[in-house]
Amino acid sequence: KELLLPLIQECAKRTLSTAEGVRYKQFLRYVLLSGIMLFAGSEVNQMAQRATHMLEDKLAELYEAVRSQLQRRSDGDGELPELKGRALEIRPDGQSGWGICHHYFAHGPLSWLSPDASKRTLLSALCALVDLEAFPDLGALCQFAMPPQNRKELFLVHSPSQVQNLLQKFWQRVYAFWLSAAAKKAANKLQEIVSDMFQEEAEVKCRFVPCKPLSKIEESSPEALQTCIDTFGASDVSATGHILQSGIVRDIVRCSVVAADADEVLEMVSFFEGLTLVDRDMEVVAIQNDFCLENTERSYKDIKVTLQIHAAKHLHMLVEVKIIHHEYLELRKHLEVVQKILNGGFAQATSGARRGASLAFAGSRRGPDSGVGKTVGGGGSSSLGGGGGRASVRRWAKGVAVYCWVPFAEAIDEGTPQRPPLSAYGREVLERWTEITPRGETQAKVESKLRPDAETLSETSLMQLLAKEPTLKVTNVEIQRLAADLAFGEARLLRDPEDKQLYEVSDVVLLMIMSGDDKSSVLIRETKPLGLFSGPRKATETPGEAGTKVLEEEVPAFLRPHLRVEDFDGHTAWIATDAALAAGPGILDDVSGAIQKFVDAEVAKVQPTGKGEYADNKARNAAAAMARKSALSGAMSSAMAPHRQKEIESGRVPGAIRFFAVKARFKTTTPTPYLVKAQAGLVGL
């Protein structure tokens, strides 16, 4: 409170920015983002309210001082941009002027897309995007045109109309994407022209900001939709929007210019109005004057000048230059800070501070002997979930990500969601399975990968193969889907060596981040998604390549540069059927006690060996292990039966997952601050 109150008072006086360049305003934001409002009293909110009223009064005073001078500069009402120059000229189609401020009138008709979408050419649209260097490579271009989730449907289309349906989303987004790519060239051109205009003053007067992101360009409103329909006619591509609707966002490329007073504001407006496309590659087409708005004297204002810019050869689009009165700018900057306090703008930081305090308090109650990776009141099991008799689950605050170290054996222990009881384990066991390929059945090498252009089973081959499987009745739609999955490397077709059953098998890589020199612990997530870092492995990748992808996408950003993914060692791997994964979680809990009763009964049958107590205990332990395995096997078989039956009745090939544990180690053991923090236990990141 003693820190915040004087800073907010200075904010009300607009003295946070000093002539000496001391950045008190940034310091106030920094303090508020630290979550300090958690400890502030009601006096701070009261002071923020008084500061807001004082700054709004200043805005009203400034408006009274400059409105008569700046209102004369425009004939409009300030609600909509007032069209100027070429935007008022007769269009080639005979219409009088543009009608609205829209990018279409700046760049003109497109050869690959008509305004009502009646004419659209896919190849020309892709060429237009390539000309603007919209994509880093051909793969990214193809992914935009046909997203991965739609590619499987390509195998199901039988007519051109069905292809057009698949391309529906492409046509809904392509104009916005084209504008976004064109904006990058226009932004460079705008900065070049405006910087040249103001020369040495450009660094002080001009502020250039990044182009609006695609998500903002694609945002729509009912008013914008209706305006585009009235201007261009209805579009037959989308029922919820117009194909050119993104073009109404005229400030995709923008910058601001600060004027010292009202006279300089008018000088700048006149200066921009004097530009032409012939002389300076830029020309004013609209002006929106906020000083003409009624009943808004206590709000921020500027003058927005919309220009048509010649960004590149055969490329024109709209850009916006805001002309800002310097005193209005200072008032807005100070007003934003205090309004953010009142509107809850720093609530997330305050909540974060509260969560951190709660976690620190909870951690103090765990005690020194609770152990990393154990839950409060837990049964000493791992944090991966599943079996193991876990007594309670830590309920972390929303938005908190917590990581901790657990012993290696515990990280992949039996009973976790990834490894059901009695699942086939190890390279030797997995390589007894055979893989179905166009050349017949071969050994399923765990590290083998397909070339991207490798031949896979066709629909016809699959149909012939599955017709010979007596227990399977697979539908044609399912065969088409399975053929697509095989073609894209998302699945393999394997046969179990024991029951000779055919399975559609997908691969998952579990990234084992090993700790310290002893490398005996593994980093896991305590918060959702619980457990090891994991991700899919495609048939065209080795386990190590898939592990690298998991590292890049799942592991905390600050840790990634310090880790290297090792080649798969070929041993820590197992396979589990979908039925086992569905049935397994409750088996080890043995709620009914039937498994333990069976084990006790079998142990009771063991006769003394006559070789002493050690030998007797060894015999009883061996009998208990065999009995437990037998009981688990029976329980799993019973629990899996209904799941297997459902798979058969659904008309699908039974599924299974192969899990590969790929290790990642620290590149160095030097105790840098990052590694000390990581190896001590990652909590509260």
C-alpha positions in Angstrom: 0.0 0.0 0.0 2.8 2.4 0.9 4.4 1.7 -2.5 1.2 1.8 -4.6 -0.6 4.9 -3.3 2.1 7.5 -4.2 2.6 5.9 -7.6 -1.1 6.1 -8.4 -1.2 9.7 -7.2 1.6 10.5 -9.6 -0.3 8.7 -12.3 -3.3 11.0 -11.7 -1.0 14.0 -12.1 0.5 12.5 -15.3 4.0 12.8 -13.9 5.0 9.1 -14.2 7.0 10.0 -17.3 9.8 12.4 -16.3 12.1 14.6 -18.4 15.1 12.6 -17.1 13.6 9.4 -18.8 12.9 7.5 -15.5 10.2 4.9 -16.4 7.9 5.1 -13.4 4.9 4.1 -15.5 6.6 0.8 -16.5 7.7 0.3 -12.9 4.0 0.7 -11.7 2.9 -1.9 -14.2 5.7 -4.2 -13.1 4.7 -3.9 -9.5 1.1 -4.6 -10.3 2.0 -7.7 -12.4 3.9 -9.1 -9.4 0.5 -9.8 -7.7 1.1 -7.1 -5.0 -2.7 -6.2 -5.1 -3.2 -9.4 -3.0 -1.8 -7.4 -0.1 -3.2 -4.0 -0.9 -6.1 -2.5 1.0 -9.3 -0.8 -0.1 -7.4 2.6 -0.1 -5.6 1.6 -3.3 -8.9 1.0 -5.2 -10.3 4.3 -3.8 -7.2 6.1 -5.0 -7.5 4.5 -8.5 -11.1 5.7 -8.7 -10.1 9.3 -7.8 -7.2 9.1 -10.4 -9.6 7.9 -13.1 -12.0 10.8 -12.5 -9.1 13.3 -12.5 -7.7 12.0 -15.8 -11.2 11.9 -17.4 -11.7 15.5 -16.3 -8.4 16.4 -18.0 -9.6 14.7 -21.2 -12.8 16.7 -21.1 -10.8 19.9 -20.7 -8.5 19.0 -23.5 -11.5 18.2 -25.8 -13.0 21.7 -25.1 -9.7 23.3 -26.0 -9.2 21.6 -29.4 -12.6 20.4 -30.6 -13.6 23.5 -32.6 -10.3 23.5 -34.4 -10.2 19.8 -35.2 -13.9 19.3 -36.0 -13.7 21.7 -38.9 -11.3 19.3 -40.6 -14.1 16.8 -41.3 -17.6 16.8 -42.7 -18.5 13.4 -41.2 -20.0 12.4 -37.9 -17.0 10.4 -36.8 -19.0 7.1 -36.6 -17.8 5.9 -40.1 -14.8 6.8 -42.2 -15.4 9.6 -44.6 -14.4 8.5 -48.2 -12.0 10.7 -50.1 -10.3 11.0 -53.5 -10.4 7.9 -55.7 -12.8 6.3 -53.3 -15.5 8.7 -54.6 -14.7 8.2 -58.3 -17.0 6.2 -60.6 -16.1 2.5 -60.6 -15.6 0.4 -63.7 -18.9 -1.3 -63.1 -20.7 2.1 -63.2 -21.3 2.4 -59.5 -20.6 5.8 -57.9 -17.5 5.3 -55.6 -16.5 2.5 -53.3 -19.5 2.8 -51.0 -17.5 1.3 -48.2 -13.8 1.3 -47.2 -12.8 -2.2 -48.2 -9.5 -3.8 -49.4 -11.2 -5.2 -52.5 -11.5 -1.7 -54.0 -7.8 -1.1 -53.4 -6.4 -4.3 -54.9 -9.2 -4.7 -57.6 -10.7 -7.9 -59.0 -8.9 -11.1 -58.3 -8.4 -13.6 -61.1 -8.8 -16.6 -58.7 -11.8 -15.4 -56.7 -15.0 -13.4 -57.6 -16.8 -11.4 -54.9 -19.8 -13.7 -54.8 -17.5 -16.9 -55.0 -19.2 -18.0 -58.1 -15.8 -18.1 -59.8 -12.9 -19.6 -57.9 -9.8 -21.4 -59.1 -7.8 -23.5 -56.7 -4.5 -23.6 -58.7 -4.5 -19.8 -59.2 -5.3 -19.2 -55.5 -2.4 -21.4 -54.4 -0.1 -19.5 -56.9 -1.2 -16.2 -55.5 -0.2 -17.4 -52.0 3.1 -18.6 -53.3 3.8 -15.3 -55.0 3.4 -13.6 -51.6 5.7 -16.1 -49.9 2.9 -17.0 -47.5 4.3 -20.4 -46.6 7.8 -21.5 -45.7 7.6 -24.7 -47.8 5.3 -26.8 -50.0 4.3 -29.0 -47.1 2.8 -26.0 -45.2 0.9 -24.9 -48.3 -0.6 -28.4 -48.8 -1.5 -28.5 -45.1 -3.4 -25.2 -45.4 -5.2 -26.3 -48.5 -6.1 -29.8 -47.1 -5.7 -30.1 -43.3 -4.7 -33.5 -42.0 -8.1 -34.2 -40.5 -9.7 -33.9 -44.0 -7.1 -36.0 -45.9 -8.6 -39.3 -44.8 -11.9 -38.2 -46.4 -10.2 -37.9 -49.8 -10.3 -41.7 -50.0 -14.1 -41.5 -49.7 -14.9 -38.9 -52.4 -16.4 -40.0 -55.7 -17.4 -36.8 -57.4 -16.1 -33.2 -58.0 -18.8 -31.8 -55.7 -17.5 -33.9 -52.8 -14.0 -32.5 -53.4 -15.5 -28.9 -53.3 -17.1 -29.8 -50.0 -13.7 -30.8 -48.6 -12.3 -27.5 -49.8 -15.1 -25.4 -48.2 -12.9 -24.4 -45.3 -10.1 -23.4 -47.6 -12.3 -21.0 -49.5 -13.7 -19.6 -46.3 -10.2 -18.7 -45.1 -8.1 -18.1 -48.2 -8.9 -14.4 -48.7 -8.1 -13.6 -45.1 -4.9 -15.6 -45.4 -4.0 -13.8 -48.7 -4.5 -10.4 -47.0 -2.4 -11.5 -44.0 0.5 -12.4 -46.4 0.1 -9.2 -48.4 0.2 -7.2 -45.2 3.8 -8.1 -44.6 4.9 -6.5 -47.8 2.6 -3.5 -47.2 4.0 -3.0 -43.7 7.6 -2.8 -45.0 6.5 -0.3 -47.6 4.6 1.8 -45.1 7.5 2.0 -42.7 9.8 2.9 -45.6 7.6 5.8 -46.8 6.6 7.3 -43.4 10.2 7.1 -42.1 11.4 8.9 -45.2 8.7 11.6 -44.7 9.7 12.4 -41.2 13.4 11.5 -41.5 15.3 12.2 -38.3 12.1 12.9 -36.4 10.6 9.5 -37.3 12.1 7.7 -34.3 10.4 10.2 -32.0 7.1 10.8 -33.8 6.3 7.5 -35.5 5.4 4.1 -33.9 5.2 1.0 -36.1 3.4 -2.0 -34.8 3.2 -5.6 -36.1 0.4 -6.5 -38.5 -2.8 -7.8 -37.1 -2.7 -11.6 -36.6 -4.8 -13.8 -38.8 -7.2 -14.5 -35.9 -8.1 -10.8 -35.7 -8.5 -10.5 -39.4 -10.9 -13.4 -39.5 -13.1 -11.9 -36.6 -16.6 -11.1 -37.9 -19.6 -9.1 -36.8 -23.2 -9.1 -38.0 -22.8 -5.5 -39.2 -19.7 -6.3 -41.3 -21.4 -9.4 -42.8 -24.5 -7.4 -43.8 -22.3 -4.6 -45.2 -20.4 -7.1 -47.4 -23.6 -8.8 -48.6 -25.1 -5.4 -49.5 -22.0 -4.4 -51.4 -20.9 -7.6 -53.1 -23.9 -9.8 -53.0 -24.4 -13.1 -51.1 -21.5 -15.6 -51.1 -22.3 -19.3 -51.7 -19.3 -20.6 -49.8 -20.3 -20.0 -46.2 -23.7 -19.7 -44.5 -22.2 -17.8 -41.5 -20.0 -15.3 -43.3 -19.0 -13.6 -46.5 -16.0 -14.7 -48.5 -14.6 -11.1 -48.6 -15.7 -10.2 -45.1 -12.1 -10.0 -43.8 -11.4 -7.1 -46.2 -13.5 -4.7 -44.1 -10.6 -4.7 -41.5 -8.8 -1.7 -42.9 -6.1 -1.5 -40.1 -4.4 -4.8 -40.8 -1.3 -2.7 -41.4 -1.1 0.4 -39.2 1.2 2.9 -37.6 0.7 6.1 -35.5 2.2 9.6 -35.7 2.3 11.9 -32.7 1.6 15.6 -33.2 2.7 18.2 -30.6 -0.6 20.2 -30.7 -3.8 20.7 -32.7 -2.1 22.8 -35.3 0.4 20.1 -36.1 -2.4 17.5 -36.2 -4.1 19.6 -39.0 -0.7 20.0 -40.8 -0.2 16.2 -40.8 -3.7 15.5 -42.1 -3.1 18.0 -44.9 0.3 16.5 -45.6 -1.1 13.0 -46.0 -4.0 14.3 -48.2 -1.4 15.7 -50.5 0.2 12.3 -51.3 -0.6 10.5 -54.6 0.0 6.9 -55.7 2.0 8.3 -58.7 4.4 10.3 -56.6 4.7 8.6 -53.2 3.0 5.1 -53.8 0.3 6.1 -51.2 -3.0 8.1 -51.4 -5.7 9.0 -48.9 -9.0 7.2 -49.5 -10.8 7.8 -46.1 -10.6 9.8 -42.9 -12.3 9.1 -39.6 -12.3 12.0 -37.1 -13.1 10.9 -33.5 -13.4 14.6 -32.6 -16.7 14.7 -34.4 -18.3 12.1 -32.2 -21.1 13.3 -29.9 -21.1 13.0 -26.1 -17.7 11.4 -25.9 -15.7 14.3 -24.5 -14.3 12.2 -21.6 -12.8 9.5 -23.9 -9.6 9.1 -25.9 -9.6 10.4 -29.5 -7.4 10.5 -32.6 -7.8 11.0 -36.4 -7.5 7.8 -38.5 -6.3 8.3 -42.0 -6.8 5.3 -44.4 -4.5 5.2 -47.4 -4.3 3.0 -50.5 -0.6 1.8 -50.7 1.3 0.3 -53.7 3.0 -2.4 -51.6 4.6 -4.4 -54.5 4.2 -5.0 -58.2 0.4 -5.5 -58.9 -0.3 -5.4 -55.2 -2.4 -2.6 -53.6 -4.1 -2.7 -50.2 -5.3 -0.4 -47.4 -3.2 0.8 -44.5 -4.1 3.1 -41.6 -2.1 6.0 -40.0 -3.4 7.3 -36.7 -2.6 10.9 -36.0 -2.5 11.5 -32.3 -2.4 14.6 -30.2 0.6 14.3 -27.8 -1.4 15.3 -24.7 -4.2 12.8 -25.6 -1.6 10.1 -25.8 -0.1 10.9 -22.4 -3.6 11.0 -20.8 -4.5 7.7 -22.4 -1.3 5.9 -21.2 -1.9 7.0 -17.6 -5.6 6.4 -17.7 -5.1 2.8 -19.0 -3.1 1.9 -15.9 -5.7 3.0 -13.3 -8.6 1.7 -15.3 -6.9 -1.7 -15.5 -6.7 -1.7 -11.7 -10.4 -1.1 -11.4 -11.5 -3.4 -14.3 -9.6 -6.4 -12.9 -6.8 -6.3 -15.5 -4.3 -7.4 -12.9 -6.6 -10.1 -11.4 -4.7 -12.9 -13.0 -1.4 -11.8 -11.5 -3.1 -11.4 -8.1 -4.6 -14.9 -8.4 -1.2 -16.3 -9.3 0.2 -14.7 -6.2 -2.6 -16.3 -4.2 -2.0 -19.7 -5.7 1.8 -19.4 -5.1 1.1 -18.6 -1.4 -1.3 -21.5 -1.1 1.2 -23.9 -2.7 4.0 -22.7 -0.4 1.7 -23.2 2.6 0.6 -26.7 1.4 4.3 -27.6 0.8 5.2 -26.6 4.3 2.6 -29.2 5.6 4.1 -32.0 3.6 7.0 -32.4 5.9 10.6 -33.3 5.1 10.0 -37.0 4.8 7.0 -36.9 2.4 9.2 -37.4 -0.6 9.3 -35.8 -4.0 6.4 -37.0 -6.2 4.3 -38.3 -3.4 0.8 -36.8 -2.7 -0.3 -35.5 0.7 -1.8 -38.4 2.5 -1.0 -40.7 -0.5 -0.1 -44.3 -0.3 3.4 -43.9 -1.4 2.6 -44.6 -5.0 3.7 -42.7 -8.1 1.9 -39.6 -9.3 1.1 -41.2 -12.6 -2.4 -42.4 -11.5 -4.0 -45.7 -12.3 -3.4 -48.5 -9.8 -1.1 -48.8 -6.8 -3.6 -48.0 -4.1 -3.3 -44.2 -4.2 -5.1 -42.8 -1.2 -5.8 -39.3 -2.5 -5.1 -37.0 -5.5 -3.5 -33.6 -5.1 -6.0 -30.9 -6.3 -3.8 -28.2 -7.8 -5.1 -24.8 -8.6 -6.3 -24.2 -12.2 -3.6 -23.0 -14.5 -0.7 -24.3 -12.3 1.7 -26.8 -13.9 3.6 -28.9 -11.5 6.5 -31.3 -12.3 8.4 -33.6 -10.0 11.0 -36.4 -10.0 10.1 -40.0 -9.3 12.2 -43.2 -9.3 12.7 -44.7 -12.8 11.0 -48.0 -11.8 8.0 -46.2 -10.3 7.6 -44.1 -13.5 6.8 -47.1 -15.6 5.6 -49.4 -12.8 2.8 -51.9 -13.4 -0.6 -50.5 -13.0 -0.1 -47.1 -14.5 -2.5 -46.0 -17.2 0.2 -46.6 -19.8 1.0 -50.2 -18.7 -1.9 -52.5 -17.7 -1.1 -55.6 -15.7 0.7 -58.4 -17.6 1.1 -56.4 -20.8 3.8 -57.9 -23.1 7.1 -56.2 -22.3 10.5 -55.9 -23.9 12.0 -56.0 -27.4 12.2 -59.8 -27.6 8.4 -60.2 -26.8 7.3 -57.3 -29.1 9.4 -58.7 -32.0 7.5 -62.0 -31.9 4.6 -60.1 -33.4 4.4 -60.0 -37.2 3.6 -57.0 -39.4 1.3 -57.3 -42.4 2.8 -55.6 -45.4 2.1 -55.7 -49.2 4.9 -58.3 -49.4 3.3 -60.6 -46.7 3.9 -61.0 -42.9 7.3 -60.0 -41.6 8.9 -59.6 -38.2 7.7 -56.4 -36.5 11.1 -54.7 -35.7 10.4 -52.1 -33.0 12.8 -49.6 -34.5 11.9 -50.0 -38.2 10.4 -47.1 -40.0 8.7 -46.8 -43.4 9.9 -44.5 -46.2 7.4 -41.7 -46.8 6.8 -43.0 -50.3 6.7 -46.7 -49.2 3.8 -48.8 -50.5 1.1 -49.7 -48.0 -1.9 -52.0 -48.1 -4.6 -50.9 -50.5 -8.3 -51.1 -49.8 -8.6 -54.1 -52.1 -5.7 -55.9 -50.3 -7.2 -55.1 -46.9 -10.6 -56.4 -48.0 -9.0 -59.7 -49.2 -7.0 -60.0 -46.0 -9.8 -59.3 -43.6 -12.2 -61.7 -45.4 -9.9 -64.5 -44.3 -10.2 -63.5 -40.6 -13.0 -65.7 -39.2 -13.6 -63.6 -36.0 -13.7 -60.2 -37.8 -16.6 -58.6 -39.6 -15.2 -55.3 -40.7 -17.4 -52.8 -42.6 -16.4 -51.1 -45.9 -16.2 -47.7 -44.3 -13.9 -49.1 -41.6 -11.7 -50.6 -44.3 -11.4 -47.3 -46.1 -10.5 -45.5 -42.8 -7.9 -48.2 -41.9 -6.3 -47.9 -45.4 -6.0 -44.2 -45.0 -4.4 -44.6 -41.5 -1.9 -47.1 -42.9 -1.1 -44.8 -45.9 -0.4 -41.8 -43.6 1.7 -43.9 -41.3 -0.7 -43.4 -38.3 -1.1 -47.1 -37.7 0.4 -50.5 -38.5 -1.3 -53.9 -38.9 0.2 -56.5 -36.6 -0.6 -60.1 -35.6 -0.4 -61.4 -32.0 1.9 -64.5 -31.9 -0.2 -66.2 -29.2 -3.9 -65.9 -30.2 -3.1 -65.1 -33.9 -5.5 -62.1 -33.6 -5.0 -59.2 -36.0 -4.6 -55.7 -34.4 -4.5 -52.2 -35.7 -1.5 -50.9 -33.7 -0.5 -47.3 -33.1 2.7 -46.2 -31.4 3.2 -43.8 -28.5 6.6 -42.5 -27.3 7.1 -41.8 -23.6 9.9 -39.3 -23.0 11.9 -40.3 -19.9 13.8 -37.2 -18.8 16.6 -38.6 -16.5 17.9 -36.6 -13.6 21.5 -35.8 -12.4 24.5 -38.0 -12.6 22.9 -41.1 -11.1 20.1 -40.9 -13.7 17.8 -42.8 -11.3 14.8 -40.4 -11.4 12.4 -39.4 -14.1 10.6 -36.1 -14.6 6.8 -36.4 -14.7 3.7 -34.0 -14.5 1.8 -33.8 -11.3 -0.9 -31.8 -12.9 -3.1 -32.8 -15.9 -2.2 -34.4 -18.2 -0.7 -36.6 -15.5 2.4 -38.7 -16.0 5.2 -38.9 -18.5 5.6 -36.6 -21.4 4.2 -38.5 -24.4 3.3 -38.2 -28.1 2.4 -40.3 -31.1 5.0 -42.0 -33.3 4.3 -42.3 -37.0 5.3 -45.3 -39.0 7.8 -43.0 -40.9 9.6 -42.1 -37.7 12.1 -43.9 -35.4 11.3 -43.8 -31.7 14.1 -41.3 -31.2 12.8 -38.9 -33.9 9.3 -39.1 -32.3 10.9 -38.5 -28.9 12.6 -35.3 -30.2 9.2 -34.1 -31.4 7.7 -34.7 -27.9 10.6 -32.7 -26.4 9.9 -29.8 -28.6 6.1 -29.8 -28.1 5.5 -30.9 -24.5 8.6 -30.2 -22.3 8.8 -26.8 -20.5 10.5 -24.3 -22.8 13.3 -23.3 -20.5 14.4 -27.0 -20.2 14.5 -27.9 -23.9 17.9 -26.4 -24.8 19.5 -28.3 -22.0 18.3 -31.8 -23.0 19.3 -34.2 -25.7 17.1 -37.2 -26.8 19.0 -40.5 -27.0 18.4 -43.2 -29.5 15.9 -45.8 -28.4 17.7 -48.5 -26.3 15.3 -51.2 -27.6 14.4 -52.6 -24.2 11.9 -50.4 -22.4 8.9 -51.1 -24.6 5.6 -52.9 -24.3 2.3 -53.4 -26.1 -1.2 -53.2 -24.6 -4.5 -53.9 -26.4 -7.3 -51.3 -26.2 -9.4 -53.9 -24.3 -6.5 -54.2 -21.7 -6.2 -50.4 -21.4 -9.9 -50.1 -20.8 -10.1 -53.0 -18.3 -6.8 -52.6 -16.5 -7.1 -49.5 -14.2 -9.3 -51.2 -11.6 -7.7 -54.7 -11.5 -4.8 -54.0 -9.2 -7.1 -52.2 -6.6 -8.7 -55.7 -6.0 -11.7 -54.0 -4.4 -13.4 -57.4 -3.7 -10.3 -58.9 -2.3 -10.6 -62.0 -4.5 -7.0 -61.8 -5.8 -5.5 -61.6 -2.4 -7.7 -64.5 -1.1 -6.5 -66.7 -4.0 -2.8 -65.7 -3.3 -3.3 -66.5 0.5 -4.8 -69.8 -0.3 -2.0 -70.8 -2.7 0.7 -69.7 -0.2 -1.0 -71.8 2.5 -0.6 -74.9 0.4 3.2 -74.5 0.4 4.9 -77.3 2.4 8.1 -76.6 4.6 11.3 -77.3 2.6 13.2 -78.6 5.6 16.1 -76.3 4.7 15.4 -73.6 7.1 13.3 -70.4 7.4 15.1 -68.6 4.5 14.3 -71.4 2.1 10.7 -71.6 3.3 10.1 -67.8 2.8 11.7 -68.0 -0.6 9.3 -70.8 -1.6 6.3 -68.9 -0.2 7.3 -65.7 -2.1 7.6 -67.7 -5.3 4.2 -69.3 -4.8 2.7 -65.9 -4.1 4.2 -64.4 -7.2 2.9 -67.2 -9.4 -0.5 -67.1 -7.7 -0.8 -63.3 -8.2 0.2 -63.6 -11.8 -2.4 -66.4 -12.4 -5.1 -64.4 -10.5 -4.4 -61.2 -12.4 -4.5 -63.1 -15.7 -7.9 -64.5 -14.9 -9.2 -61.2 -13.7 -7.9 -59.4 -16.8 -9.4 -62.0 -19.1 -12.8 -61.6 -17.4 -12.6 -57.8 -17.5 -11.4 -57.7 -21.1 -14.1 -60.0 -22.5 -16.9 -57.4 -22.8 -14.5 -54.9 -24.3 -13.4 -57.4 -26.9 -17.0 -58.2 -27.7 -17.8 -54.5 -28.3 -14.8 -54.2 -30.7 -16.1 -57.2 -32.8 -19.6 -55.9 -32.8 -18.5 -52.4 -33.8 -17.2 -53.7 -37.2 -13.6 -52.6 -36.4 -10.3 -54.3 -36.3 -9.3 -54.6 -32.6 -6.8 -51.9 -31.5 -3.6 -51.9 -29.6 -0.8 -49.5 -28.6 2.9 -50.0 -28.5 4.7 -47.8 -25.9 8.4 -46.9 -26.4 10.3 -45.3 -23.5 12.8 -43.0 -25.0 15.4 -41.4 -22.7 16.5 -37.7 -22.6 19.5 -36.6 -20.6 21.0 -33.2 -19.7 23.7 -32.1 -22.1 26.0 -31.2 -19.2 26.2 -31.8 -15.5 27.6 -28.4 -14.8 25.4 -26.9 -12.0 24.0 -23.9 -13.9 21.0 -22.1 -12.3 18.6 -23.8 -14.8 19.9 -27.3 -14.0 20.0 -26.8 -10.3 16.3 -25.7 -10.4 15.4 -28.6 -12.7 17.2 -31.3 -10.7 16.0 -30.0 -7.3 12.4 -30.6 -8.5 10.3 -28.5 -10.9 7.3 -27.2 -8.9 5.0 -24.4 -9.7 6.2 -23.6 -13.3 
